[in-house]
Amino acid sequence: MASDAEDDGTRDDDLVWRWHDNLIYGIRFDIGDPEKQDWRSDLVLDIDFIDEWLCEKSGEARFRVAPATLTFHDVADLRLSIDHGDSEGRTAMSELSIDRVTRECLERPFEFWRWTICLNSPSAGKIAFCASGYSEMVRADPRLVSEQRLPRGERS
């Protein structure tokens, strides 16, 4: 499992490309119960994590892809800007594709970041929020595939 704690030496530009072209096929909110002193407010993304890009001598690209859960912790100020357009119901919803992820450290007495997930698809889509950090859990071994995604039945 990867997390911010392990990325102390990671340059921000490494995080920008960590999830490039990964598909988001699930979004959920893991919200605690303040009446029970559970202040959890996590944004959870189910993704096809591209562990490795392989370029064959023939010019063909292959990928090692694994199902993963990407969780951002202590989320605040969430803004979702996802517009698939208006086809009058003729175009089905599809996975979101991550272009890049950036973060900016906020001035606080503790680590807190402003995150932006810019999307390839839908065009101009964006998920923006503040969070204390992230964790990523790869749920299975990466599988060698010819596309930047897993077949839908293999995302368990």
N, C-alpha and C positions, 0 to 999 in steps of 0.2 A: 504494500500500500504506500503510495506517495503522499506527501503532505507538504505544507509550507515549512514545517520544522526541518524537513530534509533538504529544502531548497535555500538554506541560508547563504550558500555560495553561488546560487544561480543568478545569472544576470536576467533582468526583466525581459530582454529580447529572447531569451530561451523560453520563457513562459509564453511569449507571443506566439511562438510556433509549436509549442508542445501539443496543442489540440488542433492544429491546422488541418482542414478537410475532414475532421471527425464528424460523424453524423450524430445528431441528437434525436433520439426517437422516443424519449419520455421525459416529462418535466413534472416534478411534484414538490410540494411544500411540506416540510416536516416541522410542524409548529408544536411547541410544548404547551403545557397547561399552567398559566401563571398562578392559578388558585392553588396549585401544588408546588409552587416555587420552581417550575420547570420553564425556563426562559428561552428554550431552544427555538431558533428561527433559521432553519436550514433550507437552502435551495438545492434540490437534488436533480441531477441530469443523468439519464441513462444514455450512454454513448457507445459507438463503435470506435474503440481506441486503436489508432494506427500505431502499433509498436515499432514497426520497421518498414521502410520503403526500400524495395529491391529493384534495381535496374538490371535487366538481363542484357547479355551481349547483343541480342537481337533487337534491342531497343524497347522491348516489351517491359512494362512495369508490373511488379507483383507486390503484395503487401502482406505483412503479418498483422492481423487484426483480432482484437479480443473484446468481448463485451465488458464494459466497465461502468462503475457508478462514480460520478464526479459530484462531490458535495461541497458547497460553499457554506461556511459557518457564520452564525450571528449576523444574518443578512438584514439589511435595512435599506430603505429608499429604493426598492425594486421598481424598475421600469422595463416593461416588455414592449418592444416595437416590432411586431411581426405581422406583416400584411401580405397575404397571398393574392390580393386583388379581388375583384368582383367579376366572376364568370357566370353569375346568375345560377350557381350551383353545378356547373359543368366540370369544374376542375377540383379534383380531390386534394385533400391536405396531404402533404408529404413530410418526410423528415427535414429537419433543419441542418444546414451544413455550416460548420464553423470556419470562418476565414482566419480570424486571429483573436487573441485574448490579450488585453493590456490591463495593467493595474498601476495605480498611483497611490503612494503612501500619504495618508492624511495625517495632519499634525495633531497628535493625541499623546497622552502619557503612556499609551499602550499601542501595539501594532493594530492598525485598522486601515483598510485599503478601499479605494474606489475602483471597481472592476468594470470592464466593458468587454462584452463578447460580441464582436462584429460577425455577421453571417454572410456567407456566400449566397445562400438560398434560404429564405426569399431575399432577393436583392434589397439592399439597404436595411435589412433586419438588424435588430440590436437588442441585447439583454444587458442592462446596466444596473448596478447595485453597489452597495458598500458591504464589506464582510471582513471578518477578522482573519480569514484564511480559507484553505481548502484541504480536502483529502480526496484521494482517488483510489478506488478499490477495483482491481482487475478481477473479474469473476470467473475466468477460465483461461487456460493457456491460449496464446495467440495462434490463430489458424492461418495458413498460407492461402490467400485468395487472389483472384485477378482483378478485383475491384476494391475500392476504398471502403468497403462495407461488408458486413456479414450477411449471409442469407437470413431472412427474418426468423426462421425457425431455430436458428443457432444463437440467439441472443439471451438465452436463459441465465 
